[in-house]
Amino acid sequence: MKKLLILILALMTSLASHSAPVTYKQYFDNPSKYALYLKGFEQGITLSQVMTVYRKQGNKLYCSPQERDLTIDEIVGIVQSEAKRFLDSGARTQEQINKQPIGAMLIVGLEQKYPCK
């Protein structure tokens, strides 16, 4: 019984660590490992935007003028621009940025790059 409990706790800990948001540092330490994560996150935001407008449930977070999907390079550029903006403004240190969830940085970056007028 004790071994079973230890196994269950170990499995739960493992699953919890894999479901945690990917941080800025994790992404840039190994971009190829998390490229699909970041692209999927962006696609989820895009789908949410489409459904929000379609259902007339609120305002968009950002208003991209593009009629195409963003490439992973464009997404990474947006995240890096946001990190630079944080650093340049003094709002966060590099250490704080490294701990930020990359998805949250992407959302704020999209709002900054493509504001709705």
OpenMM code with the backbone's topology and positions (N, CA, C; nanometers):
from openmm import Vec3, app, unit

residues = "MET LYS LYS LEU LEU ILE LEU ILE LEU ALA LEU MET THR SER LEU ALA SER HIS SER ALA PRO VAL THR TYR LYS GLN TYR PHE ASP ASN PRO SER LYS TYR ALA LEU TYR LEU LYS GLY PHE GLU GLN GLY ILE THR LEU SER GLN VAL MET THR VAL TYR ARG LYS GLN GLY ASN LYS LEU TYR CYS SER PRO GLN GLU ARG ASP LEU THR ILE ASP GLU ILE VAL GLY ILE VAL GLN SER GLU ALA LYS ARG PHE LEU ASP SER GLY ALA ARG THR GLN GLU GLN ILE ASN LYS GLN PRO ILE GLY ALA MET LEU ILE VAL GLY LEU GLU GLN LYS TYR PRO CYS LYS".split()
positions = [
    Vec3(0.0827, -0.1191, 0.0000),
    Vec3(0.0000, 0.0000, 0.0000),
    Vec3(0.0867, 0.1249, 0.0000),
    Vec3(0.1913, 0.1225, 0.0795),
    Vec3(0.2806, 0.2366, 0.0899),
    Vec3(0.3486, 0.2631, -0.0448),
    Vec3(0.3907, 0.1562, -0.1141),
    Vec3(0.4559, 0.1708, -0.2443),
    Vec3(0.3576, 0.2274, -0.3471),
    Vec3(0.2335, 0.1842, -0.3397),
    Vec3(0.1319, 0.2342, -0.4314),
    Vec3(0.1085, 0.3832, -0.4098),
    Vec3(0.1016, 0.4265, -0.2862),
    Vec3(0.0831, 0.5673, -0.2543),
    Vec3(0.2011, 0.6495, -0.3049),
    Vec3(0.3219, 0.6013, -0.2865),
    Vec3(0.4414, 0.6710, -0.3346),
    Vec3(0.4389, 0.6804, -0.4870),
    Vec3(0.3995, 0.5739, -0.5536),
    Vec3(0.3904, 0.5732, -0.6996),
    Vec3(0.2868, 0.6745, -0.7482),
    Vec3(0.1718, 0.6783, -0.6842),
    Vec3(0.0666, 0.7738, -0.7229),
    Vec3(0.1139, 0.9169, -0.7010),
    Vec3(0.1767, 0.9446, -0.5885),
    Vec3(0.2274, 1.0791, -0.5616),
    Vec3(0.3355, 1.1189, -0.6626),
    Vec3(0.4231, 1.0271, -0.6968),
    Vec3(0.5277, 1.0552, -0.7953),
    Vec3(0.4673, 1.0849, -0.9321),
    Vec3(0.3664, 1.0089, -0.9701),
    Vec3(0.2996, 1.0301, -1.0983),
    Vec3(0.2285, 1.1650, -1.1005),
    Vec3(0.1601, 1.1991, -0.9927),
    Vec3(0.0905, 1.3277, -0.9855),
    Vec3(0.1884, 1.4436, -0.9921),
    Vec3(0.3010, 1.4312, -0.9260),
    Vec3(0.4039, 1.5352, -0.9294),
    Vec3(0.4590, 1.5499, -1.0698),
    Vec3(0.4814, 1.4394, -1.1360),
    Vec3(0.5317, 1.4416, -1.2732),
    Vec3(0.4327, 1.5086, -1.3668),
    Vec3(0.3060, 1.4739, -1.3547),
    Vec3(0.2038, 1.5338, -1.4400),
    Vec3(0.1888, 1.6822, -1.4117),
    Vec3(0.1959, 1.7212, -1.2868),
    Vec3(0.1832, 1.8626, -1.2513),
    Vec3(0.2978, 1.9432, -1.3102),
    Vec3(0.4178, 1.8869, -1.3089),
    Vec3(0.5318, 1.9614, -1.3620),
    Vec3(0.5238, 1.9751, -1.5132),
    Vec3(0.4597, 1.8804, -1.5813),
    Vec3(0.4475, 1.8890, -1.7263),
    Vec3(0.3316, 1.9777, -1.7693),
    Vec3(0.2393, 2.0048, -1.6805),
    Vec3(0.1259, 2.0879, -1.7174),
    Vec3(0.1480, 2.2342, -1.6803),
    Vec3(0.2578, 2.2646, -1.6159),
    Vec3(0.2877, 2.4026, -1.5792),
    Vec3(0.3172, 2.4833, -1.7046),
    Vec3(0.2841, 2.6132, -1.7025),
    Vec3(0.3127, 2.6962, -1.8195),
    Vec3(0.4622, 2.6998, -1.8504),
    Vec3(0.4942, 2.7054, -1.9775),
    Vec3(0.6332, 2.7162, -2.0214),
    Vec3(0.6785, 2.8594, -1.9986),
    Vec3(0.7931, 2.8754, -1.9342),
    Vec3(0.8446, 3.0092, -1.9062),
    Vec3(0.9299, 3.0595, -2.0226),
    Vec3(0.9562, 3.1884, -2.0191),
    Vec3(1.0410, 3.2528, -2.1193),
    Vec3(1.1767, 3.1821, -2.1261),
    Vec3(1.2372, 3.1583, -2.0110),
    Vec3(1.3691, 3.0936, -2.0061),
    Vec3(1.3628, 2.9513, -2.0603),
    Vec3(1.2621, 2.8750, -2.0213),
    Vec3(1.2499, 2.7380, -2.0720),
    Vec3(1.2435, 2.7378, -2.2242),
    Vec3(1.1646, 2.8293, -2.2798),
    Vec3(1.1509, 2.8333, -2.4245),
    Vec3(1.2847, 2.8639, -2.4909),
    Vec3(1.3517, 2.9686, -2.4460),
    Vec3(1.4739, 3.0109, -2.5135),
    Vec3(1.5952, 2.9239, -2.4800),
    Vec3(1.5839, 2.8417, -2.3762),
    Vec3(1.6885, 2.7415, -2.3510),
    Vec3(1.6792, 2.6257, -2.4504),
    Vec3(1.5585, 2.5988, -2.5006),
    Vec3(1.5382, 2.4873, -2.5932),
    Vec3(1.4185, 2.5163, -2.6850),
    Vec3(1.4345, 2.6118, -2.7790),
    Vec3(1.3208, 2.6522, -2.8619),
    Vec3(1.2580, 2.5400, -2.9439),
    Vec3(1.3377, 2.4481, -2.9922),
    Vec3(1.2792, 2.3420, -3.0758),
    Vec3(1.1861, 2.2522, -2.9948),
    Vec3(1.2123, 2.2381, -2.8678),
    Vec3(1.1285, 2.1546, -2.7817),
    Vec3(0.9904, 2.2168, -2.7592),
    Vec3(0.9837, 2.3504, -2.7578),
    Vec3(0.8596, 2.4188, -2.7234),
    Vec3(0.7972, 2.4954, -2.8397),
    Vec3(0.8495, 2.4812, -2.9616),
    Vec3(0.7962, 2.5550, -3.0760),
    Vec3(0.6484, 2.5225, -3.0997),
    Vec3(0.6134, 2.3962, -3.0932),
    Vec3(0.4730, 2.3582, -3.1141),
    Vec3(0.3840, 2.4085, -3.0006),
    Vec3(0.4362, 2.4120, -2.8796),
    Vec3(0.3616, 2.4662, -2.7654),
    Vec3(0.3253, 2.6118, -2.7927),
    Vec3(0.4261, 2.6899, -2.8350),
    Vec3(0.4039, 2.8320, -2.8578),
    Vec3(0.3094, 2.8552, -2.9749),
    Vec3(0.3265, 2.7800, -3.0821),
    Vec3(0.2379, 2.7930, -3.1981),
    Vec3(0.0957, 2.7516, -3.1600),
    Vec3(0.0820, 2.6459, -3.0843),
    Vec3(-0.0500, 2.6020, -3.0386),
    Vec3(-0.1177, 2.7047, -2.9496),
    Vec3(-0.0381, 2.7694, -2.8655),
    Vec3(-0.0917, 2.8737, -2.7786),
    Vec3(-0.1464, 2.9877, -2.8635),
    Vec3(-0.0693, 3.0280, -2.9638),
    Vec3(-0.1121, 3.1357, -3.0533),
    Vec3(-0.2393, 3.0962, -3.1284),
    Vec3(-0.2463, 2.9721, -3.1744),
    Vec3(-0.3648, 2.9255, -3.2456),
    Vec3(-0.4873, 2.9249, -3.1535),
    Vec3(-0.4676, 2.8913, -3.0288),
    Vec3(-0.5775, 2.8945, -2.9319),
    Vec3(-0.6296, 3.0358, -2.9099),
    Vec3(-0.5383, 3.1321, -2.9025),
    Vec3(-0.5787, 3.2724, -2.8875),
    Vec3(-0.6580, 3.3157, -3.0108),
    Vec3(-0.6078, 3.2793, -3.1282),
    Vec3(-0.6747, 3.3166, -3.2533),
    Vec3(-0.8152, 3.2582, -3.2595),
    Vec3(-0.8301, 3.1315, -3.2257),
    Vec3(-0.9618, 3.0681, -3.2264),
    Vec3(-1.0546, 3.1358, -3.1263),
    Vec3(-1.0023, 3.1696, -3.0111),
    Vec3(-1.0820, 3.2383, -2.9097),
    Vec3(-1.1309, 3.3731, -2.9621),
    Vec3(-1.0433, 3.4431, -3.0323),
    Vec3(-1.0803, 3.5730, -3.0900),
    Vec3(-1.1941, 3.5558, -3.1915),
    Vec3(-1.1799, 3.4574, -3.2788),
    Vec3(-1.2808, 3.4330, -3.3820),
    Vec3(-1.4155, 3.4013, -3.3168),
    Vec3(-1.4148, 3.3153, -3.2176),
    Vec3(-1.5391, 3.2769, -3.1508),
    Vec3(-1.5999, 3.3943, -3.0741),
    Vec3(-1.5167, 3.4778, -3.0155),
    Vec3(-1.5660, 3.5952, -2.9433),
    Vec3(-1.6412, 3.6881, -3.0375),
    Vec3(-1.5836, 3.7147, -3.1539),
    Vec3(-1.6475, 3.8028, -3.2519),
    Vec3(-1.7722, 3.7361, -3.3096),
    Vec3(-1.7595, 3.6094, -3.3466),
    Vec3(-1.8717, 3.5363, -3.4071),
    Vec3(-1.9927, 3.5330, -3.3136),
    Vec3(-1.9662, 3.5116, -3.1872),
    Vec3(-2.0758, 3.5016, -3.0897),
    Vec3(-2.1145, 3.6370, -3.0300),
    Vec3(-2.0445, 3.7411, -3.0697),
    Vec3(-2.0704, 3.8773, -3.0203),
    Vec3(-2.0679, 3.8820, -2.8683),
    Vec3(-1.9621, 3.8217, -2.8110),
    Vec3(-1.9518, 3.8119, -2.6656),
    Vec3(-1.8535, 3.9107, -2.6042),
    Vec3(-1.7937, 3.9949, -2.6811),
    Vec3(-1.6999, 4.0897, -2.6228),
    Vec3(-1.6015, 4.1417, -2.7247),
    Vec3(-1.5030, 4.2111, -2.6743),
    Vec3(-1.4023, 4.2727, -2.7595),
    Vec3(-1.2835, 4.1803, -2.7818),
    Vec3(-1.2184, 4.2003, -2.8940),
    Vec3(-1.0968, 4.1253, -2.9241),
    Vec3(-0.9820, 4.1754, -2.8362),
    Vec3(-0.8867, 4.0888, -2.8105),
    Vec3(-0.7663, 4.1282, -2.7386),
    Vec3(-0.6725, 4.2094, -2.8275),
    Vec3(-0.6661, 4.1713, -2.9536),
    Vec3(-0.5799, 4.2404, -3.0486),
    Vec3(-0.6446, 4.2328, -3.1858),
    Vec3(-0.5991, 4.3182, -3.2774),
    Vec3(-0.6586, 4.3255, -3.4112),
    Vec3(-0.5490, 4.3163, -3.5162),
    Vec3(-0.5115, 4.1978, -3.5496),
    Vec3(-0.4076, 4.1748, -3.6494),
    Vec3(-0.4595, 4.2117, -3.7883),
    Vec3(-0.3807, 4.2888, -3.8638),
    Vec3(-0.4230, 4.3239, -3.9990),
    Vec3(-0.3982, 4.2113, -4.0986),
    Vec3(-0.3374, 4.1052, -4.0532),
    Vec3(-0.2995, 3.9961, -4.1425),
    Vec3(-0.4167, 3.9031, -4.1697),
    Vec3(-0.4202, 3.8504, -4.2895),
    Vec3(-0.5211, 3.7516, -4.3270),
    Vec3(-0.4576, 3.6128, -4.3343),
    Vec3(-0.3539, 3.5903, -4.2570),
    Vec3(-0.2830, 3.4633, -4.2578),
    Vec3(-0.2362, 3.4311, -4.1160),
    Vec3(-0.1943, 3.3064, -4.0978),
    Vec3(-0.1399, 3.2660, -3.9683),
    Vec3(-0.0029, 3.3283, -3.9465),
    Vec3(0.0274, 3.3574, -3.8218),
    Vec3(0.1620, 3.4035, -3.7871),
    Vec3(0.2574, 3.2849, -3.7931),
    Vec3(0.3783, 3.3093, -3.8389),
    Vec3(0.4797, 3.2044, -3.8377),
    Vec3(0.5389, 3.1949, -3.6980),
    Vec3(0.6073, 3.0868, -3.6706),
    Vec3(0.6715, 3.0727, -3.5402),
    Vec3(0.7761, 3.1820, -3.5210),
    Vec3(0.8455, 3.2210, -3.6288),
    Vec3(0.9447, 3.3293, -3.6177),
    Vec3(0.8786, 3.4617, -3.5797),
    Vec3(0.7612, 3.4887, -3.6368),
    Vec3(0.6891, 3.6113, -3.6016),
    Vec3(0.6429, 3.6070, -3.4558),
    Vec3(0.5956, 3.4917, -3.4127),
    Vec3(0.5505, 3.4764, -3.2740),
    Vec3(0.6663, 3.4965, -3.1779),
    Vec3(0.7788, 3.4344, -3.2071),
    Vec3(0.8975, 3.4489, -3.1219),
    Vec3(0.9424, 3.5949, -3.1199),
    Vec3(0.9385, 3.6612, -3.2347),
    Vec3(0.9754, 3.8029, -3.2414),
    Vec3(0.8869, 3.8892, -3.1541),
    Vec3(0.7576, 3.8585, -3.1509),
    Vec3(0.6639, 3.9336, -3.0663),
    Vec3(0.6987, 3.9139, -2.9188),
    Vec3(0.7278, 3.7898, -2.8805),
    Vec3(0.7639, 3.7608, -2.7410),
    Vec3(0.8949, 3.8318, -2.7045),
    Vec3(0.9931, 3.8281, -2.7936),
    Vec3(1.1211, 3.8945, -2.7666),
    Vec3(1.1042, 4.0461, -2.7581),
    Vec3(1.0191, 4.1029, -2.8422),
    Vec3(0.9921, 4.2471, -2.8363),
    Vec3(0.9293, 4.2848, -2.7030),
    Vec3(0.8403, 4.1985, -2.6563),
    Vec3(0.7765, 4.2245, -2.5278),
    Vec3(0.8781, 4.2173, -2.4144),
    Vec3(0.9667, 4.1192, -2.4192),
    Vec3(1.0720, 4.1093, -2.3170),
    Vec3(1.1599, 4.2341, -2.3191),
    Vec3(1.1958, 4.2811, -2.4381),
    Vec3(1.2783, 4.4017, -2.4514),
    Vec3(1.2045, 4.5236, -2.3979),
    Vec3(1.0756, 4.5319, -2.4276),
    Vec3(0.9950, 4.6439, -2.3783),
    Vec3(0.9921, 4.6456, -2.2256),
    Vec3(0.9747, 4.5273, -2.1650),
    Vec3(0.9774, 4.5170, -2.0182),
    Vec3(1.1125, 4.5624, -1.9627),
    Vec3(1.2196, 4.5135, -2.0232),
    Vec3(1.3545, 4.5495, -1.9772),
    Vec3(1.3810, 4.6988, -1.9929),
    Vec3(1.3517, 4.7510, -2.1109),
    Vec3(1.3789, 4.8924, -2.1394),
    Vec3(1.3002, 4.9862, -2.0486),
    Vec3(1.1791, 4.9460, -2.0120),
    Vec3(1.0957, 5.0304, -1.9265),
    Vec3(1.1351, 5.0200, -1.7790),
    Vec3(1.2131, 4.9180, -1.7463),
    Vec3(1.2494, 4.8958, -1.6063),
    Vec3(1.1392, 4.8266, -1.5281),
    Vec3(1.0342, 4.7840, -1.5980),
    Vec3(0.9214, 4.7188, -1.5310),
    Vec3(0.9600, 4.5829, -1.4730),
    Vec3(1.0550, 4.5147, -1.5387),
    Vec3(1.0997, 4.3835, -1.4926),
    Vec3(1.2480, 4.3662, -1.5200),
    Vec3(1.3097, 4.2836, -1.4378),
    Vec3(1.4491, 4.2461, -1.4596),
    Vec3(1.4526, 4.1239, -1.5510),
    Vec3(1.5702, 4.0900, -1.6034),
    Vec3(1.5816, 3.9711, -1.6872),
    Vec3(1.5431, 3.8461, -1.6080),
    Vec3(1.5801, 3.8439, -1.4811),
    Vec3(1.5444, 3.7289, -1.3967),
    Vec3(1.3922, 3.7148, -1.3849),
    Vec3(1.3219, 3.8261, -1.3698),
    Vec3(1.1763, 3.8212, -1.3620),
    Vec3(1.1154, 3.7783, -1.4957),
    Vec3(1.1706, 3.8297, -1.6052),
    Vec3(1.1220, 3.7922, -1.7381),
    Vec3(1.1413, 3.6432, -1.7613),
    Vec3(1.2546, 3.5900, -1.7201),
    Vec3(1.2827, 3.4474, -1.7388),
    Vec3(1.1774, 3.3586, -1.6739),
    Vec3(1.1124, 3.4078, -1.5694),
    Vec3(1.0126, 3.3295, -1.4967),
    Vec3(0.8708, 3.3503, -1.5502),
    Vec3(0.8529, 3.4446, -1.6412),
    Vec3(0.7200, 3.4751, -1.6955),
    Vec3(0.6703, 3.3621, -1.7859),
    Vec3(0.5421, 3.3282, -1.7781),
    Vec3(0.4867, 3.2329, -1.8752),
    Vec3(0.4933, 3.2934, -2.0154),
    Vec3(0.5479, 3.2181, -2.1083),
    Vec3(0.5668, 3.2705, -2.2431),
    Vec3(0.4331, 3.3015, -2.3100),
    Vec3(0.3286, 3.2271, -2.2785),
    Vec3(0.1972, 3.2544, -2.3352),
    Vec3(0.1428, 3.3898, -2.2921),
    Vec3(0.1623, 3.4253, -2.1668),
    Vec3(0.1169, 3.5562, -2.1180),
    Vec3(0.1938, 3.6680, -2.1878),
    Vec3(0.3230, 3.6458, -2.2089),
    Vec3(0.4033, 3.7461, -2.2796),
    Vec3(0.3560, 3.7600, -2.4243),
    Vec3(0.3158, 3.6497, -2.4855),
    Vec3(0.2654, 3.6546, -2.6218),
    Vec3(0.1355, 3.7353, -2.6284),
    Vec3(0.0448, 3.7120, -2.5361),
    Vec3(-0.0823, 3.7852, -2.5359),
    Vec3(-0.0580, 3.9358, -2.5233),
    Vec3(0.0240, 3.9749, -2.4276),
    Vec3(0.0532, 4.1175, -2.4085),
    Vec3(0.1251, 4.1736, -2.5311),
    Vec3(0.2161, 4.0941, -2.5879),
    Vec3(0.2873, 4.1374, -2.7080),
    Vec3(0.1950, 4.1567, -2.8265),
    Vec3(0.0977, 4.0671, -2.8441),
    Vec3(0.0004, 4.0818, -2.9522),
    Vec3(-0.0848, 4.2072, -2.9316),
    Vec3(-0.1224, 4.2341, -2.8073),
    Vec3(-0.1987, 4.3553, -2.7781),
    Vec3(-0.1181, 4.4812, -2.8102),
    Vec3(0.0128, 4.4761, -2.7816),
    Vec3(0.1002, 4.5902, -2.8087),
    Vec3(0.1229, 4.6094, -2.9589),
    Vec3(0.1462, 4.4999, -3.0291),
    Vec3(0.1794, 4.5061, -3.1731),
    Vec3(0.0558, 4.5355, -3.2587),
    Vec3(-0.0581, 4.4785, -3.2217),
    Vec3(-0.1807, 4.4916, -3.3015),
    Vec3(-0.2968, 4.5451, -3.2169),
    Vec3(-0.2862, 4.6678, -3.1678),
    Vec3(-0.3961, 4.7201, -3.0870),
    Vec3(-0.5218, 4.7419, -3.1711),
    Vec3(-0.6360, 4.7244, -3.1093),
    Vec3(-0.7626, 4.7514, -3.1782),
    Vec3(-0.7914, 4.9008, -3.1665),
    Vec3(-0.8277, 4.9586, -3.2774),
    Vec3(-0.8521, 5.1050, -3.2792),
    Vec3(-0.9982, 5.1346, -3.2615),
] * unit.nanometer
topology = app.Topology()
chain = topology.addChain("A")
for resn in residues:
    res = topology.addResidue(resn, chain)
    for name in ("N", "CA", "C"):
        topology.addAtom(name, app.Element.getBySymbol(name[0]), res)
